[in-house]
Structure formats: C-alpha cells, structure tokens
Amino acid sequence: MSSLICGSVAYDTIMTFEGRFRDHILPDQIHMLNVSFLVPGMRREFGGCAGNIAYSLKLLGGEPVVMATVGEDAGPYLDYLRGLGISTEHIRTMPGTFTAQAMITTDLENNQITAFHPGAMNQSQSSNVHDAVRGAERPRVGIVAPDSREGMLHHARQFAEADIPFIFDLGQAMPLFDGEALRDFVELASYVTVNDYEAQVLEARTGWSREQVAGRVRAYIVTHGEKGATILADGRQYNIPAVQAEQVVDPTGCGDAFRGGLLYGLEEGYDWETTGRLASLMGALKIAQQGPQNYKLSRQQIEERFESAFGFRFA
C-alpha cells in the first residue's frame, strides 16, 4: 500500500558567509539597508517537504507517491526521484515557472537570511487527489504537508471526500491559516502532527485544548525536539523517547524525516509505540547529516539502529 504525499518540492541553495551579519548590519542604519555578502561556500540540495518525507519513507521500504507542482527547471530533481524509485507520476510541471527555491545564507554564528521563491508551488491546487486514486490502487494513507495555502485546503478536502485517512502537517504553513481554517483542517484530518511551538499556535488559534484537538482525530502527534514526542490516541498518551543522534549537524528536514517514519508505521499498521519510535529514529538519523536528503542507510542498518535504541525490532 502506498502513501500519497502532498506538499512542496523545492531546491535549497545554501551559502556560507565567513563572517557575522551583526558586524555588517548597523541597527541605526536599517532604514537605508544596502549590504552585500561574499559567500565562498555554496551547495544546492534537493528539498521541499514532500520530497523530504518521500525520501525518509523510501529508505524504510515504503511506497511514497508525491503530488506537487514544479517548474521547468525541475528535470534534475525528477530524475533523482526516479533514480530512488519514487513515483513522479503526479508531479506536474507548470510552464513558464521555476521550481520553488529557498536561498539561505548562513553566517559563522548560524544566523540565517533566507529568500524563498514559491514559483510553481503557488499552483499546487491544480493537482487533484481524486486523479491520483482513480484507476489505481488506493493509497493506504496520505499527508497534507506545507504547500501553497489553496493547495493545502483543496487537498485536505479531497482526501476527506475520497475517504482516505490523512495527516495534517502544519509546519511552515502556520502563518497562512487563521483559527477557522485550522479548525476545518482538524475536523477533516485523521491525524495531526506539529512541533511543540506549532501545537501552542494551533491550540490558541482554534480555541481548543490539546485534549479537544486529540478528541477530533485518531492521533495528535506533538514533537519536542531532543525531548522526544507525545502521541495522544485511543484515549491514551504515548510518551515517545528521543534517540541519541551520533552527532548534531543540521536540523533542516528532521521533522520531515519524522513524518516519513509516521507514514511507514501507518502503512504497515504498527501500534503507536512502535510507529512513534520509528519516526523518532528517522529524525535522529537525519540530524547527523548536512542537508535534508543526505542520510544514506540501508533498511538493515535502520533496523539495527532501532533495535539498539529500543531493545526490540520493528520488522
């Protein structure tokens, strides 16, 4: 059974400034800001929430199907996904546009200045969940990950209409939605996953307590970084421990790696204690590598790391 992943596919261009922004941005002169930074270090990564989640799920042996809109420059990314065995059938190329791109400059103190161009992502509502399930094996589960506002609204409604259980993943799309829209998402979704800060925002905007959100879905999953995660499901609270990372290098994409683990657990019908631990492990594996899709492990290696961390096998 596959997972249908609706969200962004993007290029991340990451540049390193070998200085400190604070030495060049003068507080009393920001009304006439005009600065330039020499960035001798630069790399380009495959990113975007849908791409990152699919990568994590595929490492586990899952069947990700990505639904996204990309620009005319997406050829290398599409070839890369196909090389991984990830379906690109429902990734649409929008003529006259660029693929979504984040241009991130980081200084020596890990401060970041980011410019984000949504490009083709702005047209993500043109993709239709019903098209992805027509005439094919139905996905076991889906996810509405950060994307354009209209795309997320459309895809949530379409999953519900198609009677496919799905995860609502608020993430970086948090500024796009008011309380009414968030209440609609929760009512439509089967599962909600957020980090602890996003949980506070979600609960404040909806006016619902954590227990009230959990009562409207099959599971409410809240991550707490290095402190693990909490899953409220079946009238119970599951406390999921964190996995000690080999090293902490780059948190970019850790939440997406976690969600890949969640989807795999749902695909396979694992219990919440196993699913949560698998998701926690995937986040820890990712944080030890630079970039969102550069952690490379075999299924056997993942199984061994899981058993070492938790004392039992998930497979």
N, C-alpha and C positions, 0 to 999 in steps of 0.2 A: 504494500500500500504506500502511496506517495503522500508528500506534504506539499501543498500549494503555498508558495511564499510570495506575498505581495509586498513590495517595498522598493526602495531605491537601489539602482545600480550606478556606481559613481567611480570616477578616478580621483584619487587623493594625491596631490602633488605636495610633497613635504620638503621644506627648505630649512636649512640651518644657518642662523645668523650667529657668528662667532663674537658676540658682544652682548650687551644688555640694553634692552629697549629703554629703560629708565635713564640711561646716560644720553639718550638722543631725543627723547620726548620731554620737553620742558613744560611743566604744569602751567606756568603763566603765559605760555605761547600757544596753547592748543587751539585758540580761536583762529590761528593762521598756520595750521599744521602743514608742513611740507618736508617730509623725510624720505630718505632712500636708504635701503639696507643692502649691503653686499652679502650674497648668500652662496658661498663656495660649495656647500653641501646641498644636494638635491636628489630626491628619488621619487619615483612615481609608483603608486601602489594601486592594486585593484581593491575597490571598497564599495561602500553603499550597504545599507542594512540587509537588503535581500541577498546580495552577493555574499556577504559575510556569514549570514545564517546558513545559506545553502552550503558553503564551504565546510562549516562545522558539522552539519548534518551528514554530508557526504563522507567525511572522514570516519564517521561511525558506521557507515554502511547503509544509511538511509537513502530515500529516493526524493531528493528535492526537485521541484518544478518551480522555476522562477517566473513570476509575472511582473514585468516592468516595462518602462519606455526609455529608450536610449537614443542618442544622436548618431549622426553619420560617421562619427569618429570611433564608434564602439567596436569595430572589427577585431582589434587585438583582444579585447575583453571577451567577446563572444567566442573567439577561437580558444581562449584559455578555459572558459567554462566547459566547452565541448570536450576539450582535452581531459578534463577532470571527470567526464561522464555525466555532467549536469545538463539537463534539458534546457534548451533556449527557445523551444517552440513558441512560447508565449511571451517572449521579449520582443517588443515592437520597435522598429527603427523609425523615428519621426523625421521626415525630410526637412532639410534646412535648419537643423538644430544641432547643438553639441550635447554629448552625454553630461549629466550632472558632474560638477567638478568642485572639489574643495581645495583651495590653495592655502596652505598652512605654513607660516614662518614661525620657527621656534628659536628663542634666544638661549643663552647659557644658563638662565635661571628657570628654564622650562615654561616661561611665559609664551603665549601664542597669540598671533594675529592671523585671523582666518578670513578669507573671502570665499563665499560659496555662490556658485552659479548653478541654479536648478536645471536650466536647459530643458531637455526633453522630459524631465521628471514632471514638469508643470502640466504635461498632458497625460498623466498616468490614468486619469479617469476614462480614457478611451479604451483601456483594456477591460475585459469583462470576464468575471469569474465563471459565468454560465458557459462561455465559449471554451473555457479550459476543461470543463467536465462533460461537455457534450460529445457523445460518441467515443468516450474513453473510460477507462477505469476511474471511478470516483476517488478523489483524494480521501485519505482517512481523516486528515486534519488540515487546517490552513492557519495562516498568520497574516494579520494586517500590521505590518511594520511601518516605521516612519517613511513618509512619502509626501506627495502633494496633499493639500487639505481635501480637495474634491475627490482625489483618488482614494484616500482612506475612507471617506464617507461612503463612496459608491461600493467599494469592495466589501466593507462590513455588511451593508445591506444585502449585497449579492450572495455572500456566504450564508447569511441567515435565510434568504429566500431559497437557496439550494439545499438547505438543511445539512450543511457541512459545519461541524464544530470548528471554531477558530479561536486563536489567541489574539487579543488586542494588546499591542505593544506601543505604549505612548511615546517613550523615548524623546528624541529631539523635536518631535512634532508638538510637544507640550504647549508652546506659545500660540498654536494655531486654533485651539479649541476653548470655548467657554464652558460653563457648567452644564448648559442644556445639551450641547453636543457630546460632552463626556458621559452624561447620564445615558444618552442614546447608545453610545458605544458599549457601555457596560451591560445595558439591557439586551443588546444584540449578541454580545460575545459569549463564548463558552468559558473562556479563561482570560484573565487579565494579568499581565506581568509588567512590573515597574521597579525602579530602584527606590530606596527609602525616601529620597527627596521628592521624586515624582509621585510617590504614594501620598505624601503630605499635600502636594498641589492638587492631585486628583480628588482627595477627600475634602479638601477645603472648597474646591470649585463645585463639586457635586452636592455638598452639604451632607454627605453620607459618611458614617464612621467606617472604620476598617471592617468591622463585622457586618455592616449593612452592605458594603461592596461585595464581600465574600458570600453573603446570602443570595446574591443575584447571579452568581456564576458557579461553575463546577469547581473552580480553584482560583484563588487570588494569590499570586506569587510576588513576593517582595524581596529584592536582593539587598544585601547590606555590605557589599564590598568584601573586605578581608574578614568580616564577621559572619559570612555565610548568607543564608537566605531563610525566609519563612514562607511556608505554604499553608494557606487556610483552605481546607477542603473537607467535605464529608462531615462537617461539624467539628473538625479537629484542627489543631495547629501542629504542623510538622516543622521542627527546627532542623534545618539542613546545615551541617558544618561546612566551613570553608576548607579548601585543600591548600596546603602549603605549596606555593609556587617555587620552582627551582631558583628563579630569580625574578625580580620585578623590573621589567624593561619598558613596557609600553602598554597602557591600559586601553588604547584605541581598539575597539571591536570586541572587548571582553564580554559586554552584555549580549552581543550578537552570538558569540560562541556559546554562551549560556543558553540562549534560546534555541540554538541548534540541538543541544542536549535535551531540552524540554520536548522538542518536536519528535526526537527519536524515541524518547520514552513513551510518548503518546502513540506514535506509530506502532510500537511493539506491545502496548498495553501493560507497561510496567506499573508497579504501585508508586505512590508519590515519594516514598522514602528513597527508592532506587532512582526514580526519574530526577528528583532534586539533586541527589549526589552526583549523578552523571553530568547534569548541567553545571554543577559547581566545579567538577573536574575540568570540563572543557574551558571554562573561564580561566582557570589556573594555568592550563597548558598554553593558552593564547597569550597571557600577560608576560610570559617568559620570552617572547619573541617580538621583534620590531615589526610593525605593520599588522593589519587585520587578518591577513590570509597567508602568513609565512610560517606558521607552526605546522610541521610536517611529521605526522606519526602514522604508523600502521594501526589497523584495528587491534592487532595483537598487543602492540605497545600500550594502547589506550586501556585495554582490558587489564594488563599487568599493573598499570598505574592506579587503576580503580581498586583492584584487589589490595594493593599495597596501602592505599589511603584508608580503605573502609573495612578490609578484612573479609570481604566476600566478593563473588563475581556477579556481574550484571547480566552476563550472557549465558 
